[in-house]
Amino acid sequence: MANKEIIFTFDGTDISVELGKGFRSGSRAEVEADKYLKGIAVKDKVSHKPHVHTESGQVIYTG
């Protein structure tokens, strides 16, 4: 699998995406970025209580 490059620019709550190297012509930045952002999505209102995040995005408090 070839290395791929996605460039994310975060400006406050705005995120812009640009495809770098390794993508086929016609690939859409939004579609490719969505695959990666789902794994690192910011969870609103997660306090500093001990917790874990599941793969599906749920927050489980552990203490």
C-alpha positions in Angstrom: 0.0 0.0 0.0 1.4 3.4 -1.0 1.9 6.2 1.5 -0.8 8.8 1.4 -0.8 12.3 2.6 -3.8 14.3 3.9 -3.3 17.9 5.1 -5.7 19.0 7.8 -5.9 22.7 8.8 -7.6 23.4 12.1 -8.8 27.0 12.6 -11.0 27.2 15.7 -14.0 24.9 14.9 -13.3 25.0 11.2 -11.4 22.1 9.6 -10.2 22.3 6.0 -8.8 19.3 4.1 -6.4 18.9 1.2 -5.2 15.7 -0.4 -1.5 15.4 -0.8 0.5 12.6 -2.4 -0.7 9.1 -3.0 -4.3 9.6 -4.0 -5.9 8.8 -7.4 -7.0 11.6 -9.6 -10.6 12.4 -8.8 -10.4 11.4 -5.1 -12.5 13.7 -2.9 -10.8 15.2 0.1 -14.0 15.2 2.2 -14.6 11.5 1.7 -11.0 10.5 2.4 -10.7 12.8 5.4 -13.9 11.4 6.9 -12.3 8.0 7.2 -9.6 9.5 9.4 -11.6 12.1 11.4 -14.0 9.5 12.7 -11.2 7.9 14.7 -10.1 11.2 16.3 -13.4 13.1 16.6 -13.5 15.5 19.5 -16.0 14.5 22.1 -18.1 17.4 23.5 -18.4 17.8 27.3 -16.1 14.9 28.3 -15.0 15.9 31.8 -11.8 15.0 33.5 -13.4 12.0 35.1 -11.5 8.7 34.3 -13.0 7.4 31.0 -12.4 5.4 27.9 -13.6 5.9 24.3 -14.9 2.9 22.4 -14.2 2.4 18.7 -17.8 3.5 17.9 -17.2 6.8 19.7 -19.0 6.2 23.0 -17.6 7.5 26.2 -17.5 5.1 29.2 -16.7 6.5 32.6 -14.5 4.2 34.6 -14.4 5.9 38.0 
